[in-house]
Amino acid sequence: MKTTKKDFEYFKECVNKWMDYFGIKRYHISFKHCDIGDSYAAYQVNEVAKYVVFKLSDNIEEEHIYEGWIDRTAFHEVVHIFINRLSALADSRYSTPTEMEEAEHDIIITLENTLLQDLTK
């Protein structure tokens, strides 16, 4: 099934919503609506340049379409960006224990300021 321009616009809206929710403000963001193979969506990030491209597949098998799939897919891609710094440090052979701990605490503090606050209202 071809995804529509309306689907793509909603995907962008959802990505921005989740980026705002998690307070992720350190990246320049762009979007593409294109063929990405078997995935619903994907991202490319340049951690040094602080640039991320979110992609929505222009063709998704119909059996994978369900109510809420676009919002859930956007959430999934944003969480990849949310933990990207930790992943990048883990892949680096030169990261220090202090850098790893700082990245870990970035995640914990963000979750405290978002999910924890929402769950304890």
PANU-975880 format. One record per residue (C-alpha): residue in one letter; z, x, y. Coordinates in nm, 3 decimals, always signed. Example, Ala and Ser with C-alpha at 12.3 -4.5 7.8 and 13.67 -1.06 7.14 Angstrom:
# residues 2
<rec residu="A" up="+0.780" east="+1.230" north="-0.450"/>
<rec residu="S" up="+0.714" east="+1.367" north="-0.106"/>
This chain:
# residues 121
<rec residu="M" up="+0.000" east="+0.000" north="+0.000"/>
<rec residu="K" up="-0.090" east="+0.133" north="+0.341"/>
<rec residu="T" up="+0.198" east="+0.157" north="+0.584"/>
<rec residu="T" up="+0.119" east="+0.001" north="+0.918"/>
<rec residu="K" up="+0.152" east="+0.114" north="+1.276"/>
<rec residu="K" up="+0.439" east="-0.134" north="+1.300"/>
<rec residu="D" up="+0.610" east="+0.037" north="+1.001"/>
<rec residu="F" up="+0.561" east="+0.374" north="+1.170"/>
<rec residu="E" up="+0.704" east="+0.254" north="+1.502"/>
<rec residu="Y" up="+1.006" east="+0.110" north="+1.319"/>
<rec residu="F" up="+1.050" east="+0.438" north="+1.129"/>
<rec residu="K" up="+1.057" east="+0.628" north="+1.461"/>
<rec residu="E" up="+1.310" east="+0.377" north="+1.598"/>
<rec residu="C" up="+1.531" east="+0.419" north="+1.290"/>
<rec residu="V" up="+1.512" east="+0.800" north="+1.297"/>
<rec residu="N" up="+1.616" east="+0.799" north="+1.663"/>
<rec residu="K" up="+1.899" east="+0.555" north="+1.585"/>
<rec residu="W" up="+2.040" east="+0.781" north="+1.312"/>
<rec residu="M" up="+1.990" east="+1.099" north="+1.518"/>
<rec residu="D" up="+2.190" east="+0.931" north="+1.797"/>
<rec residu="Y" up="+2.452" east="+0.799" north="+1.554"/>
<rec residu="F" up="+2.521" east="+1.147" north="+1.420"/>
<rec residu="G" up="+2.499" east="+1.301" north="+1.766"/>
<rec residu="I" up="+2.216" east="+1.534" north="+1.668"/>
<rec residu="K" up="+2.082" east="+1.638" north="+2.006"/>
<rec residu="R" up="+1.984" east="+2.002" north="+1.948"/>
<rec residu="Y" up="+1.625" east="+1.943" north="+1.828"/>
<rec residu="H" up="+1.292" east="+1.858" north="+1.986"/>
<rec residu="I" up="+1.149" east="+1.577" north="+1.774"/>
<rec residu="S" up="+0.799" east="+1.461" north="+1.694"/>
<rec residu="F" up="+0.657" east="+1.219" north="+1.440"/>
<rec residu="K" up="+0.350" east="+1.196" north="+1.216"/>
<rec residu="H" up="+0.208" east="+0.907" north="+1.014"/>
<rec residu="C" up="+0.006" east="+1.081" north="+0.746"/>
<rec residu="D" up="-0.054" east="+1.153" north="+0.379"/>
<rec residu="I" up="+0.246" east="+1.338" north="+0.233"/>
<rec residu="G" up="+0.182" east="+1.291" north="-0.135"/>
<rec residu="D" up="+0.429" east="+1.100" north="-0.350"/>
<rec residu="S" up="+0.713" east="+1.093" north="-0.094"/>
<rec residu="Y" up="+0.797" east="+0.802" north="+0.137"/>
<rec residu="A" up="+0.880" east="+1.044" north="+0.415"/>
<rec residu="A" up="+0.936" east="+1.410" north="+0.482"/>
<rec residu="Y" up="+1.051" east="+1.647" north="+0.751"/>
<rec residu="Q" up="+0.963" east="+1.997" north="+0.867"/>
<rec residu="V" up="+1.216" east="+2.190" north="+1.069"/>
<rec residu="N" up="+1.212" east="+2.516" north="+1.257"/>
<rec residu="E" up="+1.581" east="+2.596" north="+1.294"/>
<rec residu="V" up="+1.523" east="+2.885" north="+1.534"/>
<rec residu="A" up="+1.299" east="+2.686" north="+1.770"/>
<rec residu="K" up="+1.509" east="+2.370" north="+1.715"/>
<rec residu="Y" up="+1.200" east="+2.164" north="+1.641"/>
<rec residu="V" up="+1.164" east="+1.893" north="+1.376"/>
<rec residu="V" up="+0.872" east="+1.678" north="+1.268"/>
<rec residu="F" up="+0.953" east="+1.356" north="+1.083"/>
<rec residu="K" up="+0.667" east="+1.220" north="+0.872"/>
<rec residu="L" up="+0.615" east="+0.874" north="+0.729"/>
<rec residu="S" up="+0.369" east="+0.840" north="+0.444"/>
<rec residu="D" up="+0.063" east="+0.638" north="+0.529"/>
<rec residu="N" up="+0.040" east="+0.516" north="+0.168"/>
<rec residu="I" up="+0.334" east="+0.407" north="-0.049"/>
<rec residu="E" up="+0.318" east="+0.243" north="-0.389"/>
<rec residu="E" up="+0.399" east="-0.124" north="-0.349"/>
<rec residu="E" up="+0.672" east="-0.126" north="-0.615"/>
<rec residu="H" up="+0.871" east="+0.116" north="-0.396"/>
<rec residu="I" up="+0.876" east="-0.123" north="-0.101"/>
<rec residu="Y" up="+1.195" east="-0.326" north="-0.060"/>
<rec residu="E" up="+1.389" east="-0.479" north="+0.225"/>
<rec residu="G" up="+1.548" east="-0.205" north="+0.429"/>
<rec residu="W" up="+1.342" east="+0.080" north="+0.283"/>
<rec residu="I" up="+1.229" east="+0.214" north="+0.621"/>
<rec residu="D" up="+1.581" east="+0.235" north="+0.764"/>
<rec residu="R" up="+1.714" east="+0.391" north="+0.443"/>
<rec residu="T" up="+1.428" east="+0.641" north="+0.437"/>
<rec residu="A" up="+1.487" east="+0.736" north="+0.801"/>
<rec residu="F" up="+1.859" east="+0.779" north="+0.729"/>
<rec residu="H" up="+1.776" east="+1.004" north="+0.433"/>
<rec residu="E" up="+1.551" east="+1.232" north="+0.639"/>
<rec residu="V" up="+1.802" east="+1.253" north="+0.925"/>
<rec residu="V" up="+2.080" east="+1.355" north="+0.685"/>
<rec residu="H" up="+1.857" east="+1.644" north="+0.576"/>
<rec residu="I" up="+1.851" east="+1.757" north="+0.940"/>
<rec residu="F" up="+2.225" east="+1.692" north="+0.972"/>
<rec residu="I" up="+2.300" east="+1.945" north="+0.696"/>
<rec residu="N" up="+2.007" east="+2.177" north="+0.766"/>
<rec residu="R" up="+2.208" east="+2.446" north="+0.943"/>
<rec residu="L" up="+2.440" east="+2.479" north="+0.645"/>
<rec residu="S" up="+2.143" east="+2.489" north="+0.408"/>
<rec residu="A" up="+1.970" east="+2.753" north="+0.619"/>
<rec residu="L" up="+2.281" east="+2.968" north="+0.627"/>
<rec residu="A" up="+2.328" east="+2.932" north="+0.252"/>
<rec residu="D" up="+1.972" east="+3.055" north="+0.200"/>
<rec residu="S" up="+2.027" east="+3.354" north="+0.427"/>
<rec residu="R" up="+2.145" east="+3.667" north="+0.257"/>
<rec residu="Y" up="+2.305" east="+3.775" north="+0.583"/>
<rec residu="S" up="+2.521" east="+3.473" north="+0.661"/>
<rec residu="T" up="+2.889" east="+3.543" north="+0.695"/>
<rec residu="P" up="+3.179" east="+3.342" north="+0.557"/>
<rec residu="T" up="+3.271" east="+3.255" north="+0.917"/>
<rec residu="E" up="+2.922" east="+3.114" north="+0.985"/>
<rec residu="M" up="+2.937" east="+2.907" north="+0.667"/>
<rec residu="E" up="+3.280" east="+2.772" north="+0.759"/>
<rec residu="E" up="+3.163" east="+2.687" north="+1.113"/>
<rec residu="A" up="+2.861" east="+2.499" north="+0.976"/>
<rec residu="E" up="+3.082" east="+2.317" north="+0.727"/>
<rec residu="H" up="+3.320" east="+2.212" north="+1.005"/>
<rec residu="D" up="+3.028" east="+2.094" north="+1.220"/>
<rec residu="I" up="+2.950" east="+1.846" north="+0.944"/>
<rec residu="I" up="+3.311" east="+1.740" north="+0.891"/>
<rec residu="I" up="+3.381" east="+1.687" north="+1.261"/>
<rec residu="T" up="+3.062" east="+1.485" north="+1.305"/>
<rec residu="L" up="+3.156" east="+1.263" north="+1.011"/>
<rec residu="E" up="+3.505" east="+1.219" north="+1.156"/>
<rec residu="N" up="+3.354" east="+1.117" north="+1.491"/>
<rec residu="T" up="+3.102" east="+0.875" north="+1.338"/>
<rec residu="L" up="+3.164" east="+0.739" north="+0.990"/>
<rec residu="L" up="+3.541" east="+0.765" north="+0.997"/>
<rec residu="Q" up="+3.565" east="+0.588" north="+1.331"/>
<rec residu="D" up="+3.331" east="+0.311" north="+1.210"/>
<rec residu="L" up="+3.516" east="+0.268" north="+0.881"/>
<rec residu="T" up="+3.862" east="+0.253" north="+1.040"/>
<rec residu="K" up="+3.781" east="-0.002" north="+1.314"/>
